[in-house]
Amino acid sequence: MLQHLRHAEITRRVRRAGATSVRDLAAQLGVSPSTIRRDLELLGRDGTLTRVRGGALAGTDADVDRPFAEVVGVDEHDKEAVAARAAAMVEDGEVLLLDIGTTTVRLARHLAGRRVTVVTSSLAVLDVLRDDPAVELLLLGGMLRRSYHSLVGVLTEEALRQVCADRLFLGAGGVRPDGQVTDTTAAEVPLKRAMIAAARQAVLLVDRNKFPGTGALRVCGPEELDMLVTNDGADPATLAAVAAAGVRVEAA
């Protein structure tokens, strides 16, 4: 890969994650850690990224908080495969908790016309299902996160204490090689943890590009999940580590 193309890809990945290590970037791009260190020095020098020991940080919060409309079009086919596989396991009458995210929005489209109850803080899911008479829709309250069409904060977390869901469909920024689930946005992490506590079964929806994916913030360990749904091409070693923790792995 030419240097300018590699720099563009490094910048995209770091801004998406908020923080990324030299080791992860080297593995993702198939180059040596020393090459990545030199790239980060150059990108740090011109102000594109902030160089820190062992990796780099995105320059500003605005870089990390990408608009929903921009993210929804990324890796579309992979997300669609995961969403379709998740929808196939849903049974009529279930109470489903849908996380914020672009894959869960695709899942919501597959749930249209189904006799299910959907609980969510995603305004994008609301837009998909608001006029569907078959779906009973419960919207959690909270502070509006305009850029990501969602509600977050302590009011959302408090509302989740009143929820008893059959299944949670959880999104994430990435899955580390040891099975740790991570995310990029501090406002979403406590909400995801509250959702796990509110559901009888936690199902993680992550396409193949989320291995290792992004995120400097820990959401949960694999032992807190019941199932992981992904698609062909996900890292086999990571899937094996997740399965070893007792998680059922489904590949679409």
TORBALO-784706 format. One record per residue: residue in one letter; x, y, z of N, C-alpha, C, O in turn. Coordinates in steps of 0.2 Angstrom, whole numbers, padded with zeros to 4 digits, always signed. Each point is the difference from the previous one (the first is absolute). Layout:
! residues N
AXYZXYZXYZXYZ ...
! end
This chain:
! residues 252
M+0004-0006+0000-0004+0006+0000+0004+0006+0000+0005+0001+0004 L-0006+0004-0008+0004+0006-0001-0001+0004+0007-0005+0000+0003 Q+0010+0004-0002+0000+0004+0007-0006+0004+0000-0003+0000+0006 H+0001+0004-0011-0006+0005+0001-0006-0004+0001-0005+0002+0003 L+0004-0008-0006-0006-0004+0001+0000-0003+0007-0005+0000+0003 R+0011-0002-0001+0000-0003+0007-0001+0006+0005-0004-0002+0005 H+0006+0008-0006-0001+0005+0005-0008+0002+0000-0002+0001+0005 A-0001-0001-0011-0007+0001+0000-0004-0006+0004-0005+0002+0003 E+0007-0008-0004-0003-0005+0003+0001+0000+0008-0004-0001+0004 I+0010+0003-0002+0002+0000+0007-0004+0006+0003-0003-0001+0006 T+0002+0006-0009-0004+0006+0002-0007-0002+0001-0003+0002+0005 R+0000-0005-0010-0007-0003+0000-0001-0004+0006-0005+0000+0004 R+0010-0005-0003-0001-0005+0006+0000+0003+0007-0003-0001+0004 V+0008+0006-0004+0001+0003+0007-0006+0005+0002-0002+0000+0005 R+0000+0003-0010-0006+0005+0001-0006-0004+0001-0004+0002+0005 R+0003-0008-0008-0006-0004+0002+0001-0003+0007-0005-0001+0003 A+0011-0001-0001+0000-0003+0006+0001+0005+0006-0002-0002+0006 G+0005+0008-0007+0001+0005+0005+0007-0001+0002+0004+0005+0002 A-0001-0012-0001+0006-0001+0002+0002-0007-0002-0004-0005+0000 T+0010+0004-0003+0002-0006-0003+0008-0001+0001+0004+0004+0001 S-0003-0011+0000+0007-0001+0002+0004-0002-0006-0002-0001-0006 V+0009+0002+0006+0005-0002-0005-0001-0007-0002-0001-0002-0006 R+0000-0003+0011-0001-0007-0001-0006-0001-0005+0000-0004-0004 D-0006+0007+0006-0006-0001-0003+0001+0002-0008-0002-0003-0004 L+0004+0009+0004+0001+0003-0007+0005-0004-0005-0002-0001-0005 A+0007-0002+0008+0005-0004-0004-0004-0006-0002+0001-0002-0005 A-0005-0001+0010-0003-0006-0002-0006+0001-0005-0001-0004-0005 Q-0002+0009+0005-0006+0002-0004+0003+0002-0007-0003-0002-0005 L+0009+0005+0004+0002+0002-0006+0005-0004-0003+0003+0001-0006 G+0000-0006+0010+0004-0005-0003+0007+0003-0001+0004-0002-0004 V-0002+0006+0009+0007+0003-0001+0003-0001+0007-0003-0002+0005 S+0010+0004-0004+0003-0001+0006-0001+0006+0005-0002+0005-0002 P+0002-0006+0008-0001+0005+0005+0005+0006-0001-0002+0006+0001 S+0008-0007-0003+0004+0005-0001-0002+0005-0006+0001+0006+0001 T-0004-0009-0006-0003+0004-0005-0006+0004+0002+0000+0006-0001 I-0004-0009+0006-0006+0004+0002+0003+0006+0005-0003+0005+0000 R+0008-0007+0004+0003+0006+0004+0002+0006-0004-0001+0005+0002 R+0005-0007-0007+0002+0006-0005-0006+0004-0003+0000+0006+0000 D-0005-0010-0002-0006+0003-0002-0004+0005+0005-0002+0005-0002 L+0002-0008+0008-0003+0004+0005+0004+0006+0002-0003+0005+0002 E+0009-0005-0002+0005+0005+0001-0002+0006-0005+0000+0006+0002 L-0001-0008-0008-0001+0005-0006-0007+0003+0001-0001+0006-0001 L-0004-0010+0003-0007+0002+0000-0001+0004+0007-0004+0005+0000 G+0008-0006+0005+0000+0004+0006+0003+0006-0001-0002+0005+0002 R+0008-0005-0006+0004+0007-0002-0005+0005-0003+0001+0006+0001 D-0005-0009-0006-0004+0005-0004-0007+0001+0003-0004+0004-0003 G+0003-0007+0009-0006+0002+0004-0006-0004-0002-0006+0001+0002 T+0007-0006-0007-0006-0004-0002-0002-0005+0006-0006+0000+0001 L+0010-0002+0003-0001-0005+0006+0004+0003+0006+0005+0004-0001 T-0007-0007+0007+0004+0002+0006+0004-0007+0001-0003-0005+0002 R+0010+0006-0002+0004-0006+0001+0001-0001+0008+0001+0005+0003 V-0002-0011-0001+0001-0002+0007+0004-0006+0001+0001-0003-0005 R+0001+0002+0010+0005-0006+0001-0004-0007-0001-0006-0001+0002 G+0008-0002-0007-0003-0007-0002-0005+0001-0005-0003-0005-0003 G+0001+0011+0000-0005+0001-0005-0002+0007-0001+0005+0004-0001 A-0011-0003-0001-0002+0007-0002-0008+0001+0003-0003-0004+0000 L+0002+0011+0000-0007+0002+0002-0003+0004-0006+0004+0003-0003 A-0010-0003+0002-0003+0005-0005+0001+0007+0003+0000+0001+0006 G+0000+0003-0011+0002+0007+0002-0006+0004+0004+0002+0004+0004 T-0008-0005-0006-0006+0003+0004-0005-0005+0001-0001-0005-0004 D-0004+0007+0008-0006-0004+0001-0004+0000-0006-0004-0005-0001 A+0004+0010-0003-0004+0001-0006+0002-0006-0005-0004-0002-0003 D+0010+0001+0003+0003-0005-0004-0003-0007+0002-0002-0004-0005 V+0001+0003+0011-0002-0007+0003-0007-0001-0001-0002-0005-0002 D-0002+0010+0003-0007+0000+0000-0003+0001-0007-0003+0005-0002 R+0004-0010-0002-0002+0000-0007-0007+0000-0001-0004-0004+0004 P+0001+0008-0008-0008+0000-0001-0002-0007-0002+0003-0004-0004 F-0009+0003+0006-0004-0007-0001+0000-0001-0008+0001-0005-0002 A-0003+0010-0001-0001+0000-0007+0006-0002-0004+0000-0003-0005 E+0006+0005+0008+0006-0002-0003+0002-0008+0001+0002-0003-0004 V-0003+0001+0010+0002-0006+0003-0005-0006-0003+0002-0005-0002 V-0008+0007+0001-0005-0005-0002+0002-0003-0007-0002-0006-0002 G+0005+0009-0002+0002-0002-0007+0006-0004+0000+0002-0003-0005 V+0002+0002+0011+0006-0003+0000-0001-0008+0001-0004-0002+0004 D+0007-0002-0008+0000-0007+0000-0007-0003+0000-0002-0004+0004 E-0002+0007-0009-0007-0002+0000-0002-0007-0001-0004-0003+0004 H+0007+0000-0008-0001-0007-0002+0001-0005+0006-0004-0004+0002 D+0010+0006+0002+0001-0004+0006-0005+0001+0005-0002-0005+0004 K+0000+0011-0003-0005+0002+0006-0006-0004-0002-0004-0002+0004 E+0002+0002-0011-0007-0003-0002+0000-0007+0002-0005-0003+0002 A+0011+0000-0004+0000-0008+0002-0001-0001+0007-0003-0005+0002 V+0006+0009+0002+0000-0001+0008-0008+0001+0002-0002-0004+0004 A+0000+0010-0007-0007+0001+0002-0005-0005-0002-0005-0002+0004 A+0005-0001-0010-0004-0005-0002+0000-0006+0004-0005-0003+0001 R+0011+0001+0001+0001-0006+0004-0003+0001+0007-0003-0005+0003 A+0004+0011+0000-0003+0001+0006-0007+0000+0000-0004-0003+0005 A+0001+0006-0010-0008+0000-0001-0003-0007+0000-0005-0001+0002 A+0009-0003-0005-0002-0007-0001-0001-0004+0006-0004-0005+0001 M+0007+0007+0005+0000-0003+0006-0006+0002+0004-0001-0002+0006 V-0002+0008-0008-0005+0003+0004-0006-0004+0000-0002-0002-0006 E-0002+0001+0011-0006-0003+0000-0006+0005+0002+0001+0005+0004 D-0007-0006-0007-0005+0004+0001-0002+0001+0008+0001-0005+0003 G-0003+0010-0001-0001+0001+0007+0006+0002+0005-0001+0002+0006 E+0007-0002-0009+0006+0002+0004+0000+0008+0001-0002+0004-0004 V+0005-0003+0010+0002+0007+0002+0007+0001-0002+0004-0003+0003 L-0003+0008-0008+0007+0001-0002+0003+0006+0002-0004+0006-0001 L+0010-0005+0003+0003+0006+0002+0005+0001-0006+0005-0004-0001 L-0005+0010-0003+0004+0001-0005+0005+0006+0002-0003+0005+0002 D+0009-0006-0003+0005+0005+0002+0000+0005-0006-0002-0001-0005 I+0006+0007+0007+0001+0005-0005+0005-0003-0005+0004-0005+0002 G-0004+0006-0008+0005-0002-0005-0003-0001-0007-0006+0000-0001 T+0010-0001-0004-0002+0000-0007-0002-0008-0002-0005+0000-0004 T+0008-0005+0008-0003-0006-0001-0006-0002+0003-0005-0003-0003 T+0003+0006+0009-0006-0001+0003-0006+0004-0004-0006-0003+0000 V+0008+0008-0004-0005+0003-0004-0002-0005-0006-0006+0000-0002 R+0011-0003-0001-0002-0005-0005-0004-0006+0003-0004-0002-0003 L+0006+0000+0009-0004-0005+0003-0008+0002+0001-0004-0003-0001 A+0003+0010+0003-0006+0002+0001-0004+0000-0007-0006-0002+0001 R+0009+0003-0006-0004-0001-0007-0002-0007-0001-0005-0001-0003 H+0009-0004+0005-0002-0007+0000-0006-0002+0005-0003-0005-0002 L+0003+0009+0007-0006-0001+0005-0006+0003-0002-0005-0002+0003 A+0004+0006-0008-0006+0003-0002-0005-0005-0002+0001-0005-0003 G-0007+0006+0006-0005-0005-0001-0001-0006+0005-0004-0004+0000 R+0009+0004+0004+0001-0006+0005-0004+0002+0006+0000+0006+0002 R-0003-0011+0002-0003+0001+0006+0005+0000+0006+0000-0005+0003 V+0003+0010-0003+0005+0001+0006+0000+0007+0003-0003+0004-0003 T+0006-0004+0009+0001+0006+0003+0007+0003+0000+0005-0004+0001 V-0004+0010-0003+0007+0002-0001+0001+0006+0005-0004+0005+0000 V+0009-0005+0004+0002+0005+0005+0006+0003-0003+0005-0004-0001 T-0004+0010+0000+0006+0003-0002+0001+0008+0002-0005+0003+0002 S+0011-0001-0003+0001+0007+0001+0003+0003-0007+0002+0006+0000 S-0003-0010-0005+0002+0002-0007-0005+0003-0003-0005-0003-0002 L+0006+0010+0000-0005+0003-0004-0001-0002-0007-0005+0000-0004 A+0011-0003+0002+0000-0003-0007-0004-0006+0000-0004-0002-0005 V+0004-0002+0010-0005-0006+0001-0007+0002+0000-0005-0002-0003 L+0004+0008+0007-0007+0003+0000-0002+0002-0007-0006-0002-0002 D+0010+0005-0002-0002+0002-0007-0002-0006-0004-0005+0000-0004 V+0008-0006+0005-0001-0006-0004-0007-0003+0002-0004-0002-0004 L+0002+0002+0011-0005-0004+0002-0006+0004+0003-0005-0003+0002 R+0005+0010-0003-0005+0004+0004-0007-0001-0003-0005+0001+0003 D+0005-0003-0010-0007+0000-0003-0002-0008-0001-0005-0001-0003 D+0009-0003+0006-0002-0007+0000-0005-0003+0005+0002+0000+0006 P-0008-0001-0008-0005-0002+0005+0002-0007+0004-0003-0001+0005 A+0007-0003-0008+0001-0007+0002+0005+0001+0006+0000-0005+0005 V+0005+0009-0005+0005+0001+0005-0002+0005+0006-0002+0005-0002 E+0002-0008+0008-0001+0005+0005+0007+0003+0002+0005-0004+0001 L-0005+0010-0001+0006+0004+0000+0001+0004+0006-0005+0004+0002 L+0010-0005+0002+0001+0004+0007+0007+0004-0001+0005-0003-0001 L-0006+0009+0001+0006+0005+0000+0002+0002+0006-0003+0003+0004 L+0010-0004-0002+0003+0002+0006+0001+0007+0000+0002+0003-0006 G-0002+0001+0011+0001+0007+0001+0007+0001+0000+0005-0004+0000 G-0003+0011+0001+0007+0001+0001+0002+0007-0004-0004+0003-0003 M+0011-0002+0003+0002+0006-0003+0002-0001-0008+0002-0006-0001 L-0004+0010-0003+0000-0001-0007+0008+0001-0002+0003+0005+0001 R-0001-0010-0004+0007+0000-0004-0002+0001-0007-0001-0005-0004 R+0001+0011+0002-0002+0001-0007+0003-0003-0006-0002-0002-0004 S+0009+0002+0005+0004-0003-0005-0001-0007-0002+0001-0002-0005 Y-0003-0002+0011-0001-0007-0001-0007-0002+0000-0002-0006+0001 H-0003+0011-0001-0007-0002+0000-0002-0005+0006-0003-0005-0001 S+0005+0007+0007-0001-0004+0006-0001+0004+0006+0001+0006+0000 L-0004-0010+0005+0000+0003+0007+0004-0003+0005+0001-0006+0000 V+0003+0009+0004+0005-0002+0004-0001+0003+0007-0003+0005+0001 G+0007-0007+0004+0001+0003+0006-0004-0003+0006-0002-0006-0001 V+0002+0009+0007-0002-0003+0006-0008-0002+0000-0002-0005+0003 L-0002+0009-0007-0007-0001-0001-0001-0006-0004-0005-0004+0002 T+0009+0003-0007-0001-0007-0004+0002-0006+0004-0003-0005+0000 E+0009+0006+0004+0002-0006+0004-0005-0001+0006-0002-0006+0001 E-0001+0011+0002-0006-0001+0005-0006-0003-0003-0003-0005+0003 A+0001+0007-0009-0005-0004-0004+0001-0007-0001-0005-0004+0001 L+0011+0002-0002+0002-0007-0001-0001-0004+0006-0001-0006-0001 R+0001+0009+0007-0001-0004+0006-0007-0003+0000-0002-0004+0004 Q-0003+0007-0008-0007-0002+0000-0001-0005-0005-0006-0003-0001 V+0011+0001-0003-0001-0004-0006+0002-0008+0002+0006-0001+0003 C-0010-0003-0006+0002-0007+0001-0001-0003-0007-0005-0002-0002 A+0011+0002-0002+0000-0003-0007+0002-0007-0001+0004-0003+0004 D-0007+0000-0009+0002-0007-0001+0007+0000-0003+0004-0004+0001 R-0003+0008-0006+0007+0001-0004+0002+0007+0000-0004+0004-0002 L+0010-0003+0003+0004+0006-0002+0004-0001-0007+0003-0005+0000 F-0004+0009-0005+0004+0000-0005+0005+0006+0000-0002+0006+0000 L+0008-0007+0002+0005+0005+0002+0005+0001-0006+0002-0005-0003 G+0000+0011+0002+0005+0002-0004+0006+0002+0003+0000+0001+0006 A+0006+0000-0009+0006+0001+0003+0005+0003-0006-0001-0001-0006 G+0006+0004+0009+0005+0003-0005+0005-0006-0002+0003+0000-0005 G-0002-0005+0010+0005-0005-0002+0000-0006+0005-0003+0001+0005 V+0006-0006-0007+0001-0006+0004+0008-0001+0000+0003-0002-0005 R+0000+0002+0011+0007-0001+0000+0002-0007+0000-0005-0004+0001 P+0011+0002-0002+0002-0007-0001-0002-0004+0006-0001-0006-0001 D+0001+0009+0007-0002-0004+0006-0007-0001+0001-0003-0002+0005 G-0001+0005-0010-0008+0000+0001-0003+0006+0003-0006+0001+0001 Q+0011+0004+0002-0003+0006+0003-0004+0004-0005+0003+0001-0006 V-0009+0002+0008-0004+0004-0005+0002+0007+0002-0001+0002+0006 T+0002+0002-0011+0002+0007+0001-0005+0005-0004-0003-0002-0005 D+0004+0008+0007-0004+0005-0004+0004+0007+0000+0005+0000+0004 T-0007+0005-0008+0003+0006-0001-0002+0006+0004+0003+0005+0001 T-0010-0006+0001-0003+0006+0003-0002-0001+0007-0003-0004+0002 A+0006+0009+0002-0001-0001+0008-0007+0001+0002-0002-0004+0005 A-0002+0007-0009-0008+0001+0002-0003-0007-0001-0005-0001+0003 E+0007-0003-0008-0003-0006-0001+0001-0006+0004-0004-0005+0001 V+0010+0005+0002+0003-0006+0003-0004-0002+0006-0002-0005+0001 P+0000+0010+0004-0004-0002+0005-0007-0002-0002-0003-0004+0004 L+0000+0007-0009-0006-0002-0003+0000-0007-0002-0005-0004+0001 K+0010+0002-0005+0001-0007-0002+0000-0005+0006-0003-0005+0000 R+0007+0007+0005+0000-0004+0006-0007-0001+0004-0002-0005+0002 A-0002+0011-0002-0006-0001+0003-0005-0004-0005-0004-0003+0003 M+0005+0003-0009-0004-0004-0005+0001-0008+0002-0004-0004+0000 I+0011+0003+0001+0002-0007+0001-0004-0003+0007-0002-0005+0000 A+0002+0010+0005-0004-0002+0006-0007-0001-0001-0003-0003+0004 A+0000+0007-0009-0007+0000-0001-0003-0006-0004-0006+0000-0001 A+0010-0004-0002-0002-0005-0004+0002-0007+0002+0005-0001+0004 R-0010-0004-0005+0002-0007+0002+0005-0003-0004+0004-0004+0002 Q-0003+0006-0009+0005-0002-0004+0003+0006-0004-0003+0004-0003 A+0010-0004+0003+0004+0005-0003+0003-0003-0007+0004-0004+0000 V-0006+0007-0006+0002-0002-0006+0004+0006-0003-0002+0005-0001 L+0009-0006+0000+0004+0005-0003+0000-0001-0008+0001-0005-0003 L-0003+0011+0000+0000+0000-0008+0006+0004-0002+0001+0006+0001 V+0004-0010-0004+0006+0003-0002+0002-0003-0007+0001-0006+0000 D+0000+0010-0005+0002-0002-0007+0008-0002+0001+0003+0002+0004 R-0001-0005-0010+0007-0002+0000+0005+0006+0001+0006-0002+0002 N-0008+0008-0004+0005+0005+0001+0001+0003+0007+0004+0004+0001 K-0008-0007+0004+0001+0002+0007+0005-0005+0004+0000+0001+0006 F+0004-0004-0010+0005-0005+0003+0007+0003-0002+0001-0002-0006 P+0003+0005+0010-0002+0003+0006-0004+0006+0001-0002+0002+0005 G+0000+0001-0011-0004+0006+0000+0003+0006+0004+0006+0001+0000 T-0010+0003+0003+0002+0006+0003-0003+0000+0007-0004-0003+0002 G+0007+0008+0002-0003+0002+0006+0006-0001+0006+0003-0005+0000 A-0002+0010+0004+0004+0000+0005-0003-0001+0007+0003-0001+0005 L-0010+0000-0005-0004-0001+0006-0003-0007+0000-0003-0002-0005 R+0004-0001+0011-0003-0007+0001-0007+0000+0001-0002+0004+0005 V-0002-0008-0008-0007+0000+0001-0001-0006+0004-0004+0000+0006 C+0006-0006-0007+0000-0006+0004+0004-0006-0003+0004+0001-0005 G-0003-0006+0009+0004-0006-0002-0005-0005-0003-0006+0001+0000 P+0009-0006-0004-0004-0004-0003-0004-0005+0004-0006-0002-0002 E+0008+0002+0009-0004-0004+0004-0007+0003+0002-0005-0003+0002 E+0004+0009-0004-0006+0004+0001-0005-0001-0006-0006+0003+0000 L+0008-0006-0005-0004-0001-0006-0002-0007-0001+0002-0005+0003 D-0008+0004-0006-0003-0007-0001+0001-0002-0007+0001-0006-0002 M+0000+0011-0003+0000-0002-0007+0004+0006-0004-0001+0006+0002 L+0005-0008-0007+0003+0005-0004-0002-0002-0007+0001-0005-0003 V-0004+0010-0001-0002-0001-0007+0005+0005-0004+0000+0006+0001 T+0003-0010-0006+0005+0004-0005-0001-0003-0007-0005-0004-0001 N+0009+0005-0003+0000-0002-0007+0007-0003-0002+0005+0001+0004 D-0005-0005-0010+0006-0003-0002+0006+0005-0001-0001+0006-0002 G+0006-0008+0005+0006+0005+0000+0002+0002+0006+0006+0003+0001 A-0010-0004+0004+0002+0002+0007+0006-0004+0002+0001-0006-0001 D+0004+0009+0005+0006-0003+0003-0001-0006+0003-0004+0000+0006 P+0006-0006-0008-0001-0007+0003+0002+0000+0007-0003-0003+0004 A+0009+0005-0003+0003+0000+0007-0004+0004+0005-0001-0003+0006 T-0002+0008-0008-0004+0004+0005-0006-0003+0001-0003-0001+0006 L+0000-0002-0011-0006-0004+0001+0001-0006+0004-0005-0002+0004 A+0010-0001-0004+0002-0006+0004+0000+0002+0007-0002-0003+0005 A+0006+0009-0004+0000+0003+0007-0007+0001+0003-0001-0001+0006 V-0003+0004-0010-0007+0002+0002-0004-0007+0002-0003+0000+0005 A+0004-0005-0010-0004-0006+0001+0003-0004+0007-0004-0003+0003 A+0010+0004-0002+0003-0003+0006-0003+0003+0006+0001-0004+0006 A-0003+0010-0006-0003+0003+0006-0008-0002+0001-0003+0002+0004 G+0001-0007-0009-0007-0003+0001-0005+0004-0004-0006-0001+0001 V+0008+0005-0006-0004+0004-0004-0001-0004-0007+0004-0003-0003 R-0011+0003+0001-0002-0004-0006+0002+0005-0006-0002+0006+0000 V+0006-0008-0004+0002+0004-0006-0004-0002-0006+0000-0006-0002 E-0003+0011-0002-0004-0001-0006+0003+0004-0005+0001+0006+0001 A+0001-0009-0007+0003+0004-0005-0005+0000-0006-0002-0006-0003 A+0000+0011+0000-0005+0001-0005+0003-0001-0007-0003+0000-0005 
! end
